[in-house]
Amino acid sequence: MNEQNIIIISIICFLFYFCDFIALYRSIKTINIIEKMISNKKEIYFFYSQEHF
């Protein structure tokens, strides 16, 4: 019973870790896309913030 619980817990932890890895990879990809968009539009944002503040 105890060993079975340890095996089940380790499998669940592995699945959670794998899903976290996929989510991290996706978030890194989206962060790269957002950074590219920001670097392209940085002058526009800077101009906008200067005009309003």
Secondary structure, DSSP 8 states (H G I E B T S, - for coil): -HHHHHHHHHHHHHHHHHHHHHHHHHHHHHHHHHHHHHHHHHHHHHHHHHHH-
